[in-house]
Amino acid sequence: MSFEPAKEPAIELVGIDKKFGAVHANKNINLTVAKGSIHGIIGENGAGKSTLMSILYGFYQADEGEIRISGKPVTIRDSQAAISSGIGMVHQHFMLVENFTVLENVMLGAEGGQLLRRGVASARKELKRLEDDYGLDVDPDAVIEELPVGRQQRVEILKALYRGAEILILDEPTGVLTPPEADHLFKVLRVLRDQGKTIILITHKLREIMAITDTVSVMRRGEIVATRKTADTTVEELAELMVGRRVLLRVEKGEADPGKVLLSVKNLTVKDSRGVTMVDDVSFEVRAGEIVGIAGVAGNGQSELLEAIAGIRKPSSGEIIVNGQSIAGSDPAMLRALGLAHIPEDRHHMGLVLKFEEYENSILGYHRDRRYGGAMLDLDAIRKQAEEQIVKYDIRPPNARLKTANFSGGNQQKIVVAREIERDPDVLIIGQPTRGVDIGAIEFIHKRIIDTRDAGKAVLLVSVELDEIRSLSDRILVMFAGKVVGEKSGEAGEQTLGLMMAGIAA
């Protein structure tokens, strides 16, 4: 099915080509984005989406090709040139000064001349207008580090609008948002579109594409392989176009066969660094051969619960028992020896050392294991094992000597998943297993989690993706305000769980 673009394009990319050494990131890209539309660009991690948008925003220069804005050829040598051309970009990882106020961040780089006081007054007035026009309510005097993630994102959008952006690029905008924050973002994007702005949405989440875009282009291995009107396509077609094969969009798993209790949490209370109780007298069990999911809106204690079980955060009171042994407050190395493995929520800060090579990260936390040579590491053995895991987990590119920072998000996650699951743990605790991961890797990681359960292991899963919790879990615990407010089977409906997550029903 072909798609005829609008006669008045906001953006035309013609024959864009970009190589990084032997890597052909963008191959003869031709893309037209209509004015006043929301145009989605989807593809697996490493498909070339971010490279293409970085060329449009001036971070990279294309080796070949032309960029046209409103029909006129433009040269975009840096981000300032992009801004001058009416392009704004909201990055996946926000570009904000955390100890500055909202107003200071919005003004930064556009202060309005030497008379700063006059510039501040003018900026405050303009910021209020933008907030009112687009429903982006944020306290201009709030300090960024004190704002929740959803409001920080609004500040990024306001920054772009303040600089006169008519075209907005959003890179994986919901990767760090809760479902309610994502819903609010979509409302804002619709308002922006309806008032004539053009929006490019980079994402790998097919439900977002279907919910918010007018048009969608699919990238695979550096090429645009299809463009569709969103109303004329399906999730199944887009998934197949992204991956190049049919993709299973549901998790296939048999009935659980629970055995003995391998993880027991009794009356656990955990406080954060400010002394605020985040986990409040929580008790539950996880048995061999089952997956217990914990559902809840981010910030209701799930992260602190996982950190306490993993030995990262010391509980205030209560007991954690793994394989019959009390472990509350124990060192993580001791927990690994007892058969507990941990896939953390934040792979960058807790799961990997990005400056290390892949093979070094493949043993992180297990480097004292005698199989690696003890005090003098057997590097050949470590690399050989890493190469085996690369093949088994389809980690791309297949290079154990590549720095981990140079892998895509999905492949970084596979490195962590491989490291922890290949230890054959009795208890596996997982936080946000597919955050920032494309659909092909999601399918792969979900299968590995199910395989772990079917091998008779106990799996505790935390995810803000309610579909993921419902698909994988045999039992679901719902957390609200630090407490477990109810338990449901894996077949529980989305509405029932949503009410419980909001603290309305049990």
C-alpha positions as CSV (number, residue, x, y, z in Angstrom):
1,M,0.0,0.0,0.0
2,S,1.6,3.3,-1.0
3,F,1.2,6.6,0.6
4,E,1.0,10.0,-1.2
5,P,2.6,12.7,0.9
6,A,0.9,16.1,1.3
7,K,1.6,18.7,-1.4
8,E,3.1,21.2,1.1
9,P,5.9,19.4,3.0
10,A,7.5,20.8,6.1
11,I,10.6,18.6,5.7
12,E,12.1,16.7,2.8
13,L,15.1,14.5,3.2
14,V,16.5,13.6,-0.3
15,G,19.1,10.9,-0.8
16,I,20.5,11.2,2.8
17,D,23.5,8.9,3.2
18,K,25.8,8.5,6.2
19,K,28.6,6.1,7.1
20,F,30.6,5.7,10.3
21,G,33.6,3.7,9.1
22,A,32.3,0.3,8.0
23,V,28.8,1.0,9.5
24,H,26.3,2.3,6.9
25,A,23.9,4.0,9.3
26,N,21.7,5.7,6.7
27,K,21.3,4.4,3.1
28,N,19.9,6.8,0.5
29,I,17.0,8.0,2.8
30,N,14.1,9.8,1.1
31,L,11.5,11.1,3.5
32,T,8.7,13.7,3.3
33,V,6.9,15.0,6.4
34,A,3.7,17.0,5.9
35,K,3.1,20.3,7.6
36,G,0.8,20.2,10.6
37,S,1.1,16.4,11.0
38,I,2.5,13.9,13.5
39,H,4.9,11.6,11.6
40,G,6.2,8.6,13.4
41,I,9.5,6.9,12.6
42,I,9.9,3.4,14.0
43,G,12.5,0.7,13.7
44,E,14.6,-1.6,15.9
45,N,17.5,-0.3,17.9
46,G,20.3,0.4,15.5
47,A,18.0,0.9,12.5
48,G,19.3,4.4,11.9
49,K,16.4,6.5,13.3
50,S,18.5,8.6,15.7
51,T,21.3,9.1,13.2
52,L,18.8,10.4,10.7
53,M,17.3,12.9,13.2
54,S,20.8,13.9,14.3
55,I,21.5,14.9,10.7
56,L,18.3,16.9,10.6
57,Y,19.2,18.6,13.9
58,G,22.8,19.3,12.9
59,F,24.7,16.9,15.2
60,Y,26.0,15.0,12.2
61,Q,26.6,16.0,8.6
62,A,25.3,13.7,5.9
63,D,27.9,12.3,3.5
64,E,25.4,12.8,0.6
65,G,21.9,14.2,0.2
66,E,19.9,17.3,0.7
67,I,17.6,18.7,3.4
68,R,14.7,21.0,2.4
69,I,12.5,23.0,4.9
70,S,9.2,24.2,3.4
71,G,10.5,23.4,0.0
72,K,13.8,25.3,0.3
73,P,17.2,23.6,0.5
74,V,19.0,24.4,3.8
75,T,22.4,23.6,5.2
76,I,22.3,22.5,8.8
77,R,25.9,22.5,10.2
78,D,25.0,22.6,13.9
79,S,22.1,22.7,16.3
80,Q,22.0,26.5,16.2
81,A,21.4,26.3,12.4
82,A,18.6,23.8,13.1
83,I,17.0,26.2,15.6
84,S,17.3,29.1,13.1
85,S,15.5,26.9,10.6
86,G,12.6,26.4,13.0
87,I,13.6,22.9,14.2
88,G,13.5,21.9,17.9
89,M,14.5,18.6,19.4
90,V,13.5,16.9,22.7
91,H,16.1,14.3,23.5
92,Q,15.5,11.0,25.2
93,H,17.9,12.1,27.9
94,F,16.9,15.6,28.8
95,M,19.4,18.5,28.2
96,L,18.5,20.5,31.3
97,V,20.7,22.1,34.0
98,E,19.2,20.4,37.1
99,N,20.0,23.1,39.7
100,F,18.5,25.9,37.5
101,T,14.9,26.9,37.5
102,V,12.5,26.2,34.7
103,L,12.7,29.9,33.5
104,E,16.5,29.8,33.6
105,N,16.6,26.6,31.6
106,V,14.2,28.0,29.0
107,M,16.2,31.2,28.6
108,L,19.6,29.5,28.6
109,G,21.3,30.5,25.3
110,A,18.5,32.9,24.5
111,E,18.9,35.5,27.3
112,G,17.8,38.5,25.3
113,G,20.9,40.7,25.3
114,Q,22.8,42.6,28.0
115,L,19.9,43.9,30.0
116,L,19.1,40.6,31.7
117,R,16.4,41.9,33.9
118,R,14.4,43.0,30.9
119,G,15.0,39.7,29.2
120,V,13.8,37.8,32.3
121,A,10.6,39.8,32.4
122,S,10.0,39.2,28.7
123,A,10.8,35.5,29.0
124,R,8.4,35.0,31.9
125,K,5.6,36.6,29.9
126,E,6.3,34.5,26.8
127,L,6.6,31.3,28.9
128,K,3.2,32.0,30.4
129,R,1.7,32.5,26.9
130,L,3.2,29.2,25.7
131,E,2.0,27.3,28.7
132,D,-1.5,28.6,28.2
133,D,-1.5,28.0,24.5
134,Y,-0.3,24.4,24.6
135,G,-1.4,23.1,28.0
136,L,2.2,22.9,29.3
137,D,1.6,24.1,32.8
138,V,4.9,24.3,34.8
139,D,6.0,26.6,37.7
140,P,8.6,28.9,36.1
141,D,10.4,29.2,39.4
142,A,10.6,25.5,40.2
143,V,14.1,23.9,40.3
144,I,14.5,21.2,37.6
145,E,15.8,18.5,39.9
146,E,12.7,18.8,42.1
147,L,10.3,18.2,39.2
148,P,9.0,14.8,38.2
149,V,10.2,13.5,34.9
150,G,6.9,14.3,33.0
151,R,7.2,18.0,33.9
152,Q,10.9,18.1,33.0
153,Q,9.9,16.9,29.6
154,R,7.4,19.8,29.3
155,V,10.3,22.2,30.0
156,E,12.2,20.7,27.1
157,I,9.2,21.3,24.8
158,L,8.8,24.8,26.1
159,K,12.5,25.5,25.4
160,A,12.0,24.5,21.8
161,L,8.8,26.5,21.4
162,Y,10.5,29.6,23.1
163,R,13.1,29.5,20.4
164,G,10.4,29.5,17.7
165,A,10.3,25.9,16.7
166,E,7.7,25.0,14.0
167,I,9.1,21.5,13.7
168,L,9.6,19.3,16.8
169,I,11.6,16.1,16.9
170,L,10.9,13.9,19.9
171,D,13.3,11.0,20.5
172,E,11.7,8.1,22.5
173,P,9.6,10.6,24.5
174,T,7.7,8.1,26.7
175,G,10.7,5.9,27.6
176,V,10.9,7.6,31.1
177,L,7.2,8.5,31.5
178,T,4.5,6.8,33.5
179,P,1.3,5.9,31.6
180,P,-0.6,9.0,32.9
181,E,2.4,11.2,31.9
182,A,2.5,9.6,28.5
183,D,-1.3,10.3,28.0
184,H,-0.8,14.0,28.9
185,L,2.1,14.2,26.4
186,F,-0.1,12.9,23.7
187,K,-2.7,15.5,24.5
188,V,0.0,18.2,24.2
189,L,1.2,16.8,20.9
190,R,-2.3,16.9,19.4
191,V,-2.7,20.5,20.5
192,L,0.6,21.4,18.9
193,R,-0.4,19.7,15.7
194,D,-3.8,21.3,15.6
195,Q,-2.1,24.7,15.9
196,G,0.1,24.0,12.9
197,K,3.2,22.6,14.4
198,T,4.9,19.6,12.7
199,I,6.0,16.7,14.9
200,I,8.4,13.9,14.2
201,L,8.1,11.1,16.8
202,I,10.9,8.5,17.0
203,T,9.8,5.4,18.9
204,H,9.8,1.7,18.9
205,K,6.4,1.4,20.7
206,L,3.8,0.4,18.2
207,R,0.9,1.2,20.4
208,E,2.1,4.8,20.6
209,I,2.4,5.0,16.8
210,M,-1.2,3.8,16.4
211,A,-2.5,6.1,19.1
212,I,-0.9,9.4,18.2
213,T,0.5,9.6,14.6
214,D,-1.0,10.5,11.3
215,T,1.7,8.9,9.2
216,V,4.5,6.3,10.0
217,S,7.7,5.5,8.3
218,V,9.5,2.2,9.1
219,M,13.3,2.0,9.1
220,R,15.3,-1.3,9.0
221,R,19.1,-1.5,8.8
222,G,19.6,2.1,7.7
223,E,16.8,2.2,5.1
224,I,13.2,3.4,5.0
225,V,11.4,0.3,3.9
226,A,7.8,1.6,4.0
227,T,5.6,4.7,4.7
228,R,2.0,4.3,5.7
229,K,-1.0,6.3,6.7
230,T,-1.4,5.1,10.3
231,A,-5.1,4.6,9.8
232,D,-4.3,2.2,6.9
233,T,-1.9,-0.1,8.7
234,T,-1.9,-2.5,11.7
235,V,0.4,-3.3,14.6
236,E,1.1,-6.7,13.0
237,E,2.2,-5.2,9.6
238,L,4.4,-2.6,11.3
239,A,6.1,-5.2,13.5
240,E,6.9,-7.4,10.5
241,L,8.2,-4.4,8.5
242,M,10.5,-3.4,11.4
243,V,12.0,-6.8,12.0
244,G,11.8,-8.3,8.5
245,R,9.9,-11.3,9.7
246,R,6.6,-12.1,11.5
247,V,6.8,-11.2,15.2
248,L,4.9,-12.8,18.0
249,L,3.1,-9.9,19.7
250,R,1.9,-11.9,22.6
251,V,3.8,-14.0,25.1
252,E,3.4,-17.7,24.7
253,K,3.6,-19.6,27.9
254,G,2.1,-22.6,29.5
255,E,0.6,-23.0,32.9
256,A,2.9,-22.4,35.9
257,D,3.8,-25.3,38.1
258,P,4.8,-23.6,41.4
259,G,7.1,-25.6,43.7
260,K,8.8,-24.6,47.0
261,V,9.2,-21.1,48.2
262,L,12.5,-19.7,47.1
263,L,12.0,-16.0,47.9
264,S,10.1,-14.8,51.0
265,V,9.7,-11.2,52.0
266,K,8.2,-10.6,55.5
267,N,7.1,-7.2,56.9
268,L,9.7,-5.3,54.9
269,T,10.0,-1.6,55.4
270,V,12.4,0.5,53.4
271,K,13.2,4.2,53.6
272,D,14.8,6.4,51.0
273,S,17.8,8.8,51.6
274,R,15.5,11.4,53.0
275,G,14.0,9.1,55.6
276,V,10.7,8.8,53.7
277,T,9.1,5.3,54.0
278,M,8.9,3.9,50.4
279,V,8.2,0.3,51.2
280,D,5.7,-0.1,54.1
281,D,5.4,-3.4,55.9
282,V,5.3,-5.5,52.7
283,S,5.1,-9.3,52.7
284,F,4.9,-11.9,49.9
285,E,6.4,-15.1,48.5
286,V,7.7,-16.3,45.2
287,R,7.9,-20.0,44.4
288,A,10.0,-22.1,42.1
289,G,8.5,-22.2,38.7
290,E,6.4,-19.0,38.8
291,I,6.6,-15.4,37.8
292,V,5.3,-12.8,40.3
293,G,4.8,-9.4,38.8
294,I,4.6,-6.2,40.7
295,A,2.4,-3.6,39.1
296,G,2.2,0.1,40.0
297,V,2.8,3.6,38.9
298,A,6.5,4.5,39.1
299,G,7.4,6.0,42.5
300,N,5.2,3.7,44.7
301,G,8.0,1.8,46.2
302,Q,8.8,-0.9,43.6
303,S,12.3,0.4,42.9
304,E,13.2,0.5,46.6
305,L,11.8,-3.0,47.1
306,L,14.0,-4.4,44.4
307,E,17.0,-2.6,45.7
308,A,16.5,-4.0,49.2
309,I,16.1,-7.6,47.9
310,A,19.3,-7.1,45.8
311,G,21.3,-5.9,48.7
312,I,21.7,-2.4,47.3
313,R,19.5,-0.6,49.9
314,K,19.4,-1.6,53.5
315,P,15.9,-2.1,54.9
316,S,14.7,-0.4,58.1
317,S,13.0,-3.5,59.3
318,G,11.6,-6.9,58.1
319,E,13.1,-10.0,56.7
320,I,14.2,-11.3,53.2
321,I,14.8,-15.0,52.9
322,V,16.4,-16.6,49.8
323,N,16.7,-20.4,49.7
324,G,15.8,-20.6,53.4
325,Q,18.5,-18.1,54.5
326,S,17.8,-14.6,55.8
327,I,19.7,-12.1,53.7
328,A,18.3,-8.6,54.6
329,G,21.1,-6.1,54.4
330,S,23.6,-8.6,53.0
331,D,26.3,-7.8,50.5
332,P,25.3,-8.3,46.9
333,A,28.3,-10.7,46.4
334,M,26.9,-13.0,49.1
335,L,23.4,-12.9,47.5
336,R,24.9,-14.1,44.2
337,A,26.5,-17.0,46.0
338,L,23.1,-17.9,47.4
339,G,21.6,-18.1,43.9
340,L,20.0,-14.6,43.5
341,A,20.6,-12.7,40.3
342,H,19.4,-9.1,39.6
343,I,18.6,-7.4,36.3
344,P,18.5,-3.7,37.5
345,E,16.0,-1.1,36.3
346,D,18.7,1.3,35.1
347,R,21.2,-0.6,32.9
348,H,23.4,2.5,32.5
349,H,23.8,3.4,36.2
350,M,23.6,0.0,37.8
351,G,23.9,-2.7,35.2
352,L,26.9,-1.7,33.0
353,V,30.1,0.2,32.9
354,L,29.7,1.9,29.5
355,K,33.4,2.5,29.1
356,F,34.2,-1.2,29.6
357,E,34.3,-3.6,26.6
358,E,31.5,-6.1,26.2
359,Y,33.4,-9.0,27.6
360,E,34.3,-7.1,30.7
361,N,30.6,-6.3,31.4
362,S,29.7,-9.9,30.8
363,I,31.3,-10.9,34.1
364,L,30.6,-7.7,36.1
365,G,29.8,-8.7,39.7
366,Y,31.0,-12.2,39.0
367,H,34.6,-11.4,38.4
368,R,35.8,-13.1,41.5
369,D,34.5,-16.4,40.4
370,R,37.2,-19.0,40.3
371,R,36.3,-20.0,36.8
372,Y,37.8,-16.7,35.6
373,G,41.2,-17.4,37.3
374,G,40.8,-15.7,40.7
375,A,43.2,-12.9,41.4
376,M,44.7,-13.1,37.9
377,L,41.9,-13.0,35.5
378,D,41.9,-15.4,32.6
379,L,41.0,-13.0,29.8
380,D,40.9,-15.6,27.1
381,A,38.4,-17.7,29.0
382,I,36.3,-14.6,29.7
383,R,36.3,-13.5,26.1
384,K,35.4,-17.0,24.9
385,Q,32.4,-17.1,27.3
386,A,31.4,-13.6,26.2
387,E,31.5,-14.7,22.5
388,E,29.3,-17.7,23.3
389,Q,26.7,-15.4,25.0
390,I,26.8,-13.0,22.1
391,V,25.8,-15.8,19.8
392,K,23.2,-17.3,22.2
393,Y,21.5,-13.9,22.9
394,D,21.9,-12.5,19.4
395,I,23.9,-9.4,20.6
396,R,24.7,-7.1,17.8
397,P,27.3,-6.3,16.6
398,P,28.9,-9.6,17.6
399,N,32.1,-8.0,19.0
400,A,33.2,-8.8,22.5
401,R,35.9,-6.1,22.3
402,L,33.5,-3.3,21.5
403,K,33.0,-0.7,24.2
404,T,29.5,-1.2,25.7
405,A,28.6,2.4,25.1
406,N,28.6,1.7,21.4
407,F,25.9,-0.9,21.5
408,S,22.2,0.1,21.1
409,G,19.9,0.1,24.1
410,G,18.4,-3.2,23.3
411,N,21.7,-4.9,22.8
412,Q,23.0,-3.4,26.1
413,Q,20.0,-4.9,27.8
414,K,20.8,-8.3,26.3
415,I,24.3,-8.1,27.7
416,V,22.8,-7.6,31.2
417,V,20.2,-10.3,30.7
418,A,22.7,-12.8,29.4
419,R,25.1,-12.2,32.3
420,E,22.5,-12.7,35.0
421,I,20.4,-15.6,33.4
422,E,23.4,-17.6,32.3
423,R,24.5,-17.9,36.0
424,D,21.5,-20.3,36.4
425,P,20.2,-18.5,39.5
426,D,17.5,-19.9,41.8
427,V,15.9,-16.5,42.2
428,L,15.9,-13.9,39.4
429,I,14.7,-10.4,40.2
430,I,14.1,-8.1,37.3
431,G,13.4,-4.3,37.0
432,Q,11.9,-2.9,33.7
433,P,13.3,-5.7,31.5
434,T,12.4,-4.1,28.2
435,R,12.7,-0.4,28.9
436,G,14.0,1.4,25.8
437,V,14.1,-2.0,23.9
438,D,12.8,-2.6,20.4
439,I,10.1,-5.1,19.5
440,G,12.5,-7.9,18.3
441,A,14.6,-7.7,21.5
442,I,11.4,-7.5,23.6
443,E,10.2,-10.8,22.1
444,F,13.6,-12.4,22.8
445,I,13.9,-11.2,26.4
446,H,10.4,-12.3,27.2
447,K,11.1,-15.8,26.0
448,R,14.2,-16.0,28.1
449,I,12.2,-14.9,31.2
450,I,9.6,-17.6,30.5
451,D,12.4,-20.2,29.9
452,T,13.8,-19.2,33.3
453,R,10.5,-19.9,35.0
454,D,10.0,-23.2,33.2
455,A,13.5,-24.3,34.4
456,G,12.0,-24.2,37.9
457,K,13.4,-20.8,39.0
458,A,11.5,-18.1,41.0
459,V,11.1,-14.8,39.1
460,L,10.1,-11.5,40.6
461,L,9.3,-8.9,37.9
462,V,8.8,-5.1,38.2
463,S,7.6,-3.1,35.2
464,V,5.7,0.1,34.6
465,E,4.4,-1.5,31.3
466,L,1.1,-3.0,32.4
467,D,0.9,-5.1,29.2
468,E,4.2,-6.7,30.1
469,I,3.2,-7.5,33.7
470,R,-0.1,-9.0,32.5
471,S,1.6,-11.0,29.7
472,L,4.4,-12.5,31.8
473,S,3.1,-12.9,35.3
474,D,1.4,-15.9,36.9
475,R,0.4,-13.8,39.9
476,I,0.3,-10.0,40.1
477,L,0.9,-7.9,43.2
478,V,-0.2,-4.2,43.0
479,M,1.7,-1.6,44.9
480,F,0.4,1.8,45.9
481,A,2.0,4.3,48.3
482,G,4.5,1.7,49.4
483,K,2.0,-1.0,50.3
484,V,0.9,-4.2,48.5
485,V,-2.8,-3.3,48.1
486,G,-3.9,-6.5,46.4
487,E,-3.1,-9.7,44.5
488,K,-4.6,-10.8,41.2
489,S,-4.0,-13.6,38.8
490,G,-2.1,-13.0,35.5
491,E,-5.4,-12.9,33.7
492,A,-6.6,-9.8,35.6
493,G,-8.1,-7.1,33.4
494,E,-6.3,-3.8,32.7
495,Q,-9.1,-1.7,34.2
496,T,-9.1,-3.7,37.5
497,L,-5.4,-3.4,37.8
498,G,-5.5,0.3,36.9
499,L,-8.0,1.1,39.6
500,M,-5.8,-0.7,42.2
501,M,-2.7,1.1,40.9
502,A,-4.5,4.4,41.6
503,G,-5.4,3.2,45.1
504,I,-9.2,3.2,44.3
505,A,-10.0,-0.5,44.6
506,A,-8.5,-3.7,45.8
